[in-house]
Amino acid sequence: MPASPSRQAADAWLADVEERSAYLSELLRGPRVRQLSPADRRLAQEIAFGVLRRRAELDYRIRLAARRPVEKIAPAALRALRIGFYQLLFLSRVPEVAAVHESVELAKAAGQKTAGFVNAVLRNHLRQQPRPTLAALLAREDDPLARRAVETSHPGWLLARWEARWGEEELRRICAFDNEPPVAALRLAPGLDAVAAAEALAAEGIATAPAALLTGALRVTHGDAAHSALLAAGQIAIQDEASQLIPLLLEPAGRSRLLDCCAAPGGKTAILRAAAPAARLIAMERHLHRARALRRRLGPDVPVLVGDATQALPLAGGFDGILLDAPCTGTGTLQHHPEIRWRLRPEDPARLGRYQAAMLDHALAALAPGGALLYAVCSLEREEGEQVIAGALARHRGIRRRPLGPVLEQLIAAGRLAPEAALATREGDFQILPGQFRTEGFFAARLERHASG
């Protein structure tokens, strides 16, 4: 009997993540999902996300049971073992015999020898009685950073960076949040009241609660909003609360000409449009296929240009408001995108910081006198945040940093932001860490050009 549809889907998604550098969250919007029953879809997503979040612990246990480094295990066998070990360790409702059988069936696609190896490794793990806890196994490890990397399922080099900056207690809190299943936050279309939205969602079997950071957003506490009729009608969108806040820090209301430099997938662009309905708003996106999707999502009211923000912008200057939500390492989004932690290398923050600096230079060239630019990254790394801003201020005369504390206070006074949201850093920039308000982590800074040019 072949592996169940849920395990086959999880295996296929994980293969795409590893071999094509795909993102699991994007794969979950693909055709394979529509072929699954609701129960199979939930289990497949649980396994795929769980394997990516707990990969370091899974690989550690696989290495012990296989008596060989995981780097020497063929990819198909390693995927089957990770799927099997995740079920054995974290899904108590799945019988052990089923977890083993399903993984062996997955491995048969690579041949009987591979299937036999997977069966032997899983049964070697099950033969241990009593089975040692992770803490007992890690007691053999001499390297404290290696132990912590397995405990938290984060790369050791990233842990060392975060501990040096945020301290051990904050580090452990961030890692614990990264390994929790995310709770969907909902952005409401203009004119849709939160109470009315909650009632309409409840009628679909989707329970919600008030959001923690933004007073006009909702959190899903039960059900799947991705299949809601409200979402299909464009009345709600799934978007992290911190991500929803970023465009508001530009204070777009009243601005006449707005530019969103790296606009896809379009959530922040939609917020700019809602806040400044009379403004001339232009969205730019580097990749053609994403620009096409952006055009469909935003409609004819927002022109979408294909352009590379690391080059001179193909636009005339004179924008009085620019949003540059720059591509980054994404270390603030590891809960939603767990595959990122395994792709990053220690040199990546500095490498991406150079690209972000080029983007910021070109965006500032398009900023009108008296205009404001909001730079943002969903990263926790200084090379992509504070250092990019410091470099831009040193290179550009007539540009100054605008502290964001007063902007946050105005949003609180207007009843749009939770009163506890005192998130400005010492330099006046915006910093929110993963899980601080049950949101992703973001850094943002606002730059302005003197009115004299």
Phi, psi and omega in degrees: 000129180292166178299154181295158179304324181294316180289323177297318179295315179299317179297317180295318179296315181295326176296318179295322178298318183282317190268332182245006183055034178285163175256132184300320181299327177283323178297330181288354172259007184272181186293331183298326181298320184291344179274354184260148171290161179305318180294316179295323179297315180298316182292318179299316179294318179301315182292312184297311178295319181298318178299317181290322181288325187253021189301321183296316177293318179301313182295325178297314180291324177296318179300318180293318182287327181273343183058039175201155178297145180294336178296341180263007177260133181301145185306316182297320179292320181293320177298314180298321179292318178298317179297317179294312181296323179299317179294318181295324187269328191236348181243085185295338182283348178268120179300146182301319182297324179290319179299317180292312182301314183297319181292322177296319179295322176299318184289338181298336177298336178262004176117158182295326180297318178296317179298319179296321178296313180300316179299317182293318182294314180297318181288330175297321176295317184290336181289343181289116180226124349289154182284128183291147175287164177298320180299320179293320178294318183287344177298341179279345184277128182278332185274113182296327180291322177295321178297314182294325179298321178287316181302317185264348183056048173228150178299141183300322182295326179289321177299318181297319179297311184293320180295320179297329183267317189252345183093163187293318183297314179294323178302312182295324179294318179298314182295321178297318178296316180303329185266004176270149172298134182288153174255126185290134172256146185242132171263135183260143178294152178305134179091349179269117180286142182299322180294316179295321179295317180298321179293319179295320178292322178299325178295338177267004181084019181248114181270142181227167175218160177301146180288164184270334186250310181257129184290338182267005181256168177234156172244138177276123178256342178201139179099179185237104181288345180296341181246024181279147175294329177296321178292317179298330180273359180078014181275338174225161173218147177273115183205130180305144183298316179297322177297323178293329182287328188308308182298332181292336180291343175281346186052064186289338182300131179090351178279150187260333183219113186242147178227130171252108192288320183233076201278328185297144007275358171112357181298315180289326177299318179298324178291320176300316180297317181294325182281334182226071187295337182267353184285154169278106184251128178239135177250141179233142181214139185286317189268131186299315183294327178285327177295321178297316178296324179294319178299317179295322184285321186272335180082181187289348184288338183239108176297137179243122180253145173267117182199153181260116184290348176279355177248170176304133186291138180279047186218149172289152181287191175098016177281131178266359173209126181228132172252123175239091175267089195282145170303141188208186178294333180075024183292350174274357187239025187290343175291315180280332184232070186295338181294338183300321186298334182269348180266331186290151176236157184304331182278351187293319179302315179293321180297313180290329177301326178292320176295317181296323178297320178295318177300316183294320178301313183290324178292320179296330178295337181264004184272128181285157172306133182081355182279166182235144176236131177253114178261132182216147172218144175269053184231152176258005190265134182301323182300336182258352182244265185304320183290326176296317181293316180300319179295319180295319179295327179286331185271333191246114173286148178083003178249135180228158176274134176256116179302139184266353177306310179298326178294316177298319180296322178294321178294323177294315180297328179279359179078017182263343186230142180300140182301335182282358189278063174267084193248002181288143179274181180303321182281358181092003178275171181261131177218124173230132182268154180305129177085352183302320172235031186061034180238176172289168177268139180219152166236139176214145176222147180246127179245145180227146175265135178305145183299336179280355175098000000 
